[in-house]
Amino acid sequence: MAPRKRVSIRNHTAEANLFARRAFIAFIGVVIMLLILFNNAYNIQVDSYQQYQTRSNSNRIKLLPVAPNRGQIYDRNGVLLAENRPVYSLEIIPEDVEDLEFTIAEISELLSISEEKQAKFFKAIKGKRRFKPVELLSRLSEQQVALFSVNQHKFPGVFVDARLKRYYPFGDLTTHNLGYVARINRKDANKLEAEGKSENYAATREIGKLGLERYYEETLHGTIGHQEVEVNNQGRVIRTLNFTPPTPGKDITLTLDIELQMIAKRALAGKRGSVVAIDPRDGGILAMYSNPSYDGNLFVHGISSKNYRKLLDSKDLPLINRSVQGYPPASTVKPFLALLGLEEGVITPETRIWDPGWYQLKGIDHKYRDWKRWGHGWVDLTKAIEQSCNVYFYDLAYKLGITKISDMMDKFGFGEHTGIDIHEESRGILPSVGWKRARFNQPWYTGETISVGIGQSYWSVTPLQLAQATSILVNKGEIRTPHFVKAMSQTTYSQGEENSTVKVTPEAYEVEERPPIQLKNPEHWKLVLDTMHSTVQREGATGHNAFKGHQYDAAGKTGSAQVARIAQDEKYDAEKVQERKRDNAMFIAFAPYDKPEIVVSVAIENVATGGGATNAAPVARQIMDQYFGNRVVVSSYIPSEHPAHDEHYSETEHQAGTE
């Protein structure tokens, strides 16, 4: 008999208890998870509501910067010198164009767009959102704008965009004064960041690089505005929520007279040099032109490497502003030395010396020659200025000494910045014992003082410094800082009101005013000014021929600066000297004599014949004719061939400086 199988009976009670325990544990877990979920939801929706609401808004609402319009620049008579003109570009929104390649090909054929620009466009759209416009062609001509406008219906998603760009109507006539604006580069961006101004330039593409555009950048730029917009999760603008308009830059009115500037350019045509005209009553710049110049508009849109290299390699150096660069002053400084001689009692108006055509120090074989080889005979102060007698001023400089000379000339601003409101100004060189020791670690020699007496040796002045020093002279010691800005205007915007303009008079030139020059005997001012007056008014004086027939009472002083070495016994012949080694012509003038309204300084490089009287003085004459409204034809003036009517110094700074 087979054994019976054992039957296992399930314990339903135990299984029920096990299930109940597991279910309870699972329920507790679910409850805990729900509590955590509710807690997090409460934290997000209640406790951290403000924080997440702000983050949500920042993703949904964008603050877009809006660039201000740059202030415009006018001359003293309201003629526009720097304006903002619309520049047109062709833009494409890729997502709105069905067949992009076909569209580009059609537009390129219509507007003659090069393959290079087409390739640049296709490269630009890579990685960009398809709903954002991409530039296909910049700086469209009016003809291209008109041609596309007629055919725009054929090209959905393609449109012409306009923005304002700087434009200088007079081109190279004003570049050295106004400067120009150009694209903000990394150096500019770093500087703005360091100065805490980068936020104000968030929407600005250009910044002032030179001249007044740079000096008054903050004034001309204005204050940035903002556009508050709502965007979707892809960054597309859905609607505009708020708009804060930018504050445009201030318009600037200059003391500059563009007509005088034109005359200066015409007078310097074919020459290298500079003309500076100042109103001595307030220091306002009436004209300041450096020739040759260049067109600042080339830099606004980004100058090509070819054009930039052409400017850099030009032997005429058009990029240099010659009005604020140094030249040997030559005989134009003789009135200032005469004033010092009178003050120190070294000379009187009646002091006479004999001029045989040369000057010689005791115990020295070297002779310092006069421009007039046979000399001027007996010479007093008036004749010395009128005829620009070198020997008289050799002797005066020797008796004064370099220390007294440098101390006095420093008061007239030589060797220092004038404080004019552009940054590109040179200090020039005012030689002294300390300067030479610091520069060359050498002592000062007496022979060098002799050369300083006729504005040679190491002495270097800018045409602007000469004009300012002459202004100080005619103002009898009162110093007016040269400046360009006459007034500023601010356009304000009020909701529901028309734009209004408020005129202000700025302190445009922030420079420490120097005290006036005080003389022991104030009569010495008039004595020196009288000699400059007779230099122009008296027959046979060096400045007389250039001002024949003028209808205003002018005064002035000629100068001819040698720039190359000539042997002791060699005669200067401009035709045998290399063009770049010929003499410079200098001239300073003012008018009217009794109440001066204009001071002019002229520097012309490497003149072919003659000196300051035959080359620079007629240029000053043209400026003054324009200023006083006289239209005497200057070109009818024929320089006298007689040497008594023009000075010509035939000594070098190296020879004169040799003991």
Buried (B, 14 or more C-beta within 10 A) or exposed (E): EEEEEEEEEEEEEEEEEEEEEEEEEEEEEEEEEEEEEEEEEEEEEEEEEEEEEEEEEEEBEBEBBBBBBBBBBBBBEEBBBBBBEEBBBBBBBBEBBEEBEEBBEBBBEBBEBEEEBBEEBEEEBEEEEEEBBBBBBBEBEEEBBEBBEEEEEEBEBBBBBEEEBBBBBBBBBBBBBBBBBBEBEEEBEEBBEEEEEBEBBEBBEBBBBBBBBBBBBBBBBBEBBBBEBBBEEEEEBEEEEEEEEBBBBBBBBBBBBBBBBBBBBEBBEEBBBBBBBBBBBEBBBBBBBBBBBBBBBBBBBEBEEEEBEEBEEEEEBBBBBBBBBBBBBBBBBBBBBBBBBBBBEBBEBEBBBEBBBBBBBEEEEBBBBBBBEEBBEEBBBBBBBBBBBBBBBBBBBBBBBBEBBBEBBBBBBBBBBBBBBBEBBBBBBBBBBEBBEEEEEEEBBBBBBBBBBBBBBBBBBBBBBBBBBBBBBBBBBEBBBBBBBBBBBBBEEEEEEEEEEEEEEBEBBEBEEBEEBEBEEEEBBEBBBBBBBBBBBBEEBBBBBBBEEBEBBBBBBBBBBBBBEBEEEEEBEBEEBEEEEBBBBBBBBBBBBEEBBBBBBBBBBBBEBBBBBBBBBBBBBBBBBBBBEEEBEBEEBEBBEEEEBBBBBBBBBBBBBBE
